[in-house]
Amino acid sequence: MVHCQACQLSELRYYIRFSGEKNLKHFPQVAASLEKSGVLVYSRKETAVVKEAGAAGLYDFLIDHLEAEQLSFRTDSSGWRSIHDLPQVIESQWIDEVIADQAVICYKQPIVDKEEQIVAHEILARFHGKSGEIISPAQAFAAAKRRNRLYALDRMCRMAAVRSAAQLEGKVFINFIPTSIYSPEHCLKSTVRLANELGIAPSQFVFEVVETEEVDDIEHLKKILMYYKEKGFHYALDDVGEGFSTVGMLEELAPHYMKLDRKYAHGIAEDPGKQRAAEAILQAALKVGAVPLAEGVEEREDFTWLRNSGYQLFQGYLFGKPAPFKSCICQS
């Protein structure tokens, strides 16, 4: 079985790496001081590992007394970063509470066919803080990324969305971030188990690859998608643009759905450039057997153009804004 720090909300450990003659000269003294204060986990060669409770104070000391440009840090399995980024990680600690409290609210937005009949919904996540304030998805996922919590946040949203799917008819689109999944067999088994427990047919779910054009490891993405496919789920490529519309790549991924990026749908009726891009993506989708879906449709004339061009499904404010479920059981 695979084990990873990202699967649990344990306290972050900060690995501080010293380099440069002056910094290395003071490293033993700094490590001894950290151990005396009870915040040192261990030290090895030029690296000190400290508890989060001591990270802020250590940062202030390092900036004031050592050569900051030759100091770097990381948290658990994340990559090395400039020491100047450390305060942002500490300041994002609030996302741990959001995840621990399961503070997610599920919204649904309709997806319609050419006759404007609702055939599916996308389930969207919204978050709230301790005082009830709404936290945008962009804020939440940015904070989670800084603290290496993407898997935990993505899983929480995925599980809440699967539970909410029991209240809907038709297909349900659920976002997921492929870079947050280390091993599909390990990281996605709880999703599969929950769907089975709720008695929802796997084919009702369409898992959307978020940040499609930012995926660097295509082989890892293919492994995730093949796992979903083997379990009977469908999947979609979200926000597809010109840079990702190569037929060869799409044939490898074999998506069931391709969603045209909203930036192309908005104002497309009057923009030849957007029309050319949308037509290219449409042809790529049809060539690989994917259902073309245009999202971000807000104006009637844009819908008419997209429909007449051959797009089969549509999503946007023209057909309905995201609305909260009457109830959303979010405990994972």
C-alpha positions in Angstrom: 0.0 0.0 0.0 1.2 3.5 -0.8 1.5 5.9 2.1 2.1 9.6 1.7 2.1 12.7 3.9 -0.5 14.4 1.6 -3.1 11.8 2.5 -3.2 12.9 6.1 -3.5 16.4 7.8 -0.5 15.8 10.0 1.5 18.9 11.2 3.8 20.2 8.4 7.5 19.8 8.9 9.8 22.4 7.4 13.1 21.3 5.9 15.5 24.2 6.0 18.6 23.8 3.8 21.7 25.8 4.6 24.4 26.6 2.0 27.2 29.2 1.7 30.2 29.5 4.0 28.6 31.9 6.5 25.3 29.9 6.8 27.1 26.6 7.2 29.4 28.0 9.8 26.3 28.9 12.0 24.3 25.8 11.2 25.4 23.7 14.3 24.6 26.6 16.6 21.2 27.2 15.0 20.4 23.4 15.2 21.4 23.3 18.9 19.2 26.3 19.6 16.2 24.7 17.8 16.7 21.5 19.7 16.8 23.3 23.1 13.6 25.1 22.3 11.8 21.9 21.4 11.0 22.7 17.8 13.8 20.7 16.1 12.7 17.3 14.7 16.2 16.4 13.6 19.2 17.8 11.8 21.3 16.1 9.2 24.4 17.6 7.3 23.2 21.0 6.1 19.4 20.5 6.7 17.4 21.2 9.8 13.8 19.8 10.1 11.6 21.9 12.3 8.0 21.8 13.5 5.6 24.3 12.2 5.3 25.9 15.6 8.9 27.1 15.3 9.0 27.9 11.6 7.9 31.5 11.8 10.5 32.4 14.5 13.2 30.6 12.7 12.4 32.5 9.5 12.7 35.9 11.3 16.1 34.9 12.7 17.4 33.6 9.4 16.4 36.7 7.5 18.0 39.0 10.2 21.2 37.2 10.7 22.1 34.9 7.8 22.4 35.1 4.1 18.8 34.5 3.0 19.6 34.1 -0.7 21.6 30.9 0.2 18.8 29.3 2.2 16.0 27.2 0.9 13.1 25.1 2.3 10.5 22.5 1.5 7.6 20.9 3.3 7.6 17.1 3.4 7.6 15.8 -0.2 7.3 19.2 -2.0 10.2 20.7 -4.0 12.8 23.1 -2.7 11.8 26.8 -2.6 13.4 30.1 -1.7 13.3 30.8 2.0 11.4 34.0 1.2 8.3 31.9 0.3 8.1 30.4 3.7 5.8 33.0 5.3 3.2 32.4 2.5 3.0 28.7 3.5 2.6 29.6 7.2 -0.1 32.2 6.4 -2.0 29.6 4.4 -2.5 27.4 7.5 -6.2 28.2 7.4 -6.7 25.7 4.6 -6.0 22.9 7.1 -9.0 24.0 9.1 -11.2 24.1 6.0 -10.2 20.5 5.2 -10.4 19.2 8.8 -13.9 20.8 9.2 -15.1 19.5 5.8 -16.1 23.1 5.1 -17.3 22.6 1.6 -20.6 23.6 0.0 -21.8 21.7 -3.1 -23.2 23.7 -6.0 -24.7 22.3 -9.2 -24.9 23.9 -12.7 -27.0 22.4 -15.5 -25.6 21.1 -18.8 -28.1 21.1 -21.7 -28.4 19.6 -25.1 -29.2 21.4 -28.4 -32.9 21.6 -27.4 -31.8 23.2 -24.1 -33.0 20.2 -22.2 -31.0 19.4 -19.0 -29.1 16.2 -19.5 -26.4 16.6 -16.8 -25.0 18.8 -14.0 -21.5 19.8 -13.0 -21.0 19.8 -9.3 -18.9 22.7 -8.1 -17.2 23.3 -4.7 -17.4 26.4 -2.6 -15.8 26.8 0.8 -16.5 28.7 4.0 -14.4 29.8 6.9 -14.9 29.7 10.6 -16.9 33.0 10.6 -19.1 31.9 7.7 -17.3 33.9 5.0 -17.2 32.4 1.5 -13.8 31.3 0.2 -13.4 31.1 -3.5 -12.1 27.9 -5.1 -9.1 29.8 -6.5 -8.1 30.9 -3.0 -8.6 27.5 -1.5 -6.6 25.6 -4.1 -3.8 28.1 -4.2 -3.4 27.8 -0.4 -3.6 24.0 -0.6 -0.9 24.0 -3.3 1.4 26.2 -1.1 1.0 23.8 1.8 1.2 20.6 -0.2 -2.5 19.8 0.7 -3.8 19.5 -2.9 -4.6 15.8 -2.5 -6.5 16.3 0.8 -8.6 19.2 -0.6 -9.2 17.5 -3.9 -10.3 14.3 -2.2 -12.7 16.2 0.1 -14.4 17.9 -2.9 -14.6 14.7 -4.9 -16.2 12.7 -2.0 -18.7 15.5 -1.3 -19.6 15.7 -5.0 -20.2 12.0 -5.2 -22.5 12.1 -2.2 -24.4 15.0 -3.8 -24.7 13.1 -7.1 -27.3 10.8 -5.4 -29.7 13.8 -5.5 -29.5 14.2 -9.3 -30.6 12.4 -12.4 -28.5 12.2 -15.5 -24.8 12.4 -15.7 -22.7 14.3 -13.1 -19.5 16.1 -14.0 -16.9 16.2 -11.1 -13.6 18.1 -11.3 -10.3 16.6 -10.2 -6.7 17.7 -10.3 -4.5 14.9 -11.7 -1.3 16.4 -10.2 -2.8 15.8 -6.7 -3.1 12.0 -7.3 0.0 10.0 -6.6 -1.3 6.5 -7.3 -4.8 6.0 -8.7 -5.1 2.6 -7.2 -4.5 4.1 -3.8 -5.8 7.6 -4.0 -9.1 6.9 -5.9 -10.3 3.7 -4.3 -12.3 5.6 -1.7 -14.2 7.4 -4.5 -15.0 4.1 -6.2 -16.1 2.5 -2.9 -18.4 5.4 -2.1 -20.1 5.3 -5.5 -20.7 1.6 -5.0 -22.0 2.1 -1.5 -24.5 4.7 -2.8 -25.6 2.4 -5.6 -24.8 5.0 -8.3 -23.8 3.5 -11.6 -20.2 4.4 -12.5 -21.3 5.5 -16.0 -23.3 8.3 -14.4 -20.1 10.0 -13.4 -17.9 12.1 -15.7 -14.6 13.1 -14.0 -13.1 16.3 -15.4 -9.4 16.8 -15.7 -8.9 20.3 -14.3 -6.0 22.4 -15.7 -5.8 20.2 -18.8 -3.2 22.3 -20.6 -0.9 22.4 -17.5 -0.5 18.6 -17.2 3.1 17.8 -17.8 3.2 14.1 -17.1 0.9 12.7 -19.7 1.8 9.1 -18.8 0.6 9.7 -15.2 -2.6 11.3 -16.5 -3.2 8.3 -18.8 -2.8 5.9 -15.9 -5.4 7.8 -13.9 -7.9 7.9 -16.7 -7.4 4.2 -17.5 -8.1 3.5 -13.8 -11.4 5.4 -14.1 -12.2 3.7 -17.3 -11.6 0.2 -15.9 -14.0 1.0 -13.1 -16.7 2.1 -15.5 -16.5 5.8 -15.1 -16.4 8.4 -17.9 -14.0 11.3 -18.1 -13.6 14.7 -19.7 -10.9 17.1 -20.6 -11.8 20.5 -19.2 -10.9 23.9 -20.6 -9.5 22.5 -23.8 -7.8 25.2 -25.9 -5.7 25.3 -29.1 -2.5 24.1 -27.4 -4.0 20.8 -26.3 -6.0 19.9 -29.4 -3.4 17.7 -31.2 -5.3 14.7 -32.4 -2.4 12.3 -31.5 -2.4 13.4 -27.9 -6.2 13.2 -27.7 -6.2 9.7 -29.2 -3.9 8.6 -26.5 -6.1 10.0 -23.8 -9.4 8.9 -25.5 -11.7 11.3 -23.5 -15.5 10.7 -23.5 -16.1 14.5 -23.5 -14.1 17.6 -24.4 -15.0 20.9 -23.0 -14.3 24.0 -25.0 -12.6 26.6 -22.9 -15.0 29.4 -21.9 -12.7 32.1 -23.3 -13.5 30.8 -26.8 -17.3 30.5 -26.2 -17.7 34.1 -24.8 -18.4 36.4 -27.8 -17.7 33.7 -30.4 -20.6 34.7 -32.6 -18.7 37.9 -33.5 -15.1 36.7 -33.3 -13.6 34.9 -36.3 -10.5 34.0 -34.4 -12.5 32.3 -31.6 -14.6 30.6 -34.3 -11.5 29.1 -36.0 -10.2 27.8 -32.6 -13.6 26.3 -31.7 -14.0 24.6 -35.1 -10.5 23.0 -34.7 -11.3 21.7 -31.3 -14.7 20.5 -32.4 -13.1 18.5 -35.3 -10.5 17.1 -32.9 -13.2 15.9 -30.5 -15.2 14.3 -33.3 -12.2 12.6 -34.7 -11.4 10.9 -31.4 -15.0 10.1 -30.6 -15.5 12.6 -27.8 -18.7 14.6 -27.2 -18.0 18.3 -27.7 -19.3 20.5 -24.9 -19.0 24.3 -24.8 -18.9 26.0 -21.4 -19.2 29.6 -20.5 -22.1 30.2 -22.8 -23.8 33.4 -21.7 -25.4 35.0 -24.8 -28.1 33.5 -27.1 -26.1 34.4 -30.3 -23.1 32.5 -29.0 -25.2 29.4 -28.2 -26.8 29.6 -31.7 -23.4 29.7 -33.4 -22.0 26.9 -31.3 -25.0 24.7 -31.8 -25.1 25.3 -35.6 -21.4 24.5 -35.8 -21.9 21.1 -34.3 -21.3 21.4 -30.5 -23.6 18.9 -28.7 -23.7 20.0 -25.1 -23.7 23.5 -23.5 -23.1 25.0 -20.1 -23.2 28.6 -18.9 -25.2 31.3 -17.3 -27.6 31.3 -20.3 -29.0 28.0 -19.0 -28.5 28.5 -15.3 -26.0 29.7 -12.7 -24.5 27.4 -10.1 -26.9 26.9 -7.2 -26.4 25.2 -3.9 -27.9 21.8 -3.1 -30.7 21.8 -0.6 -28.5 19.5 1.5 -24.9 18.5 1.1 -23.5 15.8 3.3 -19.8 16.4 3.1 -18.1 14.2 5.7 -15.5 12.0 4.1 
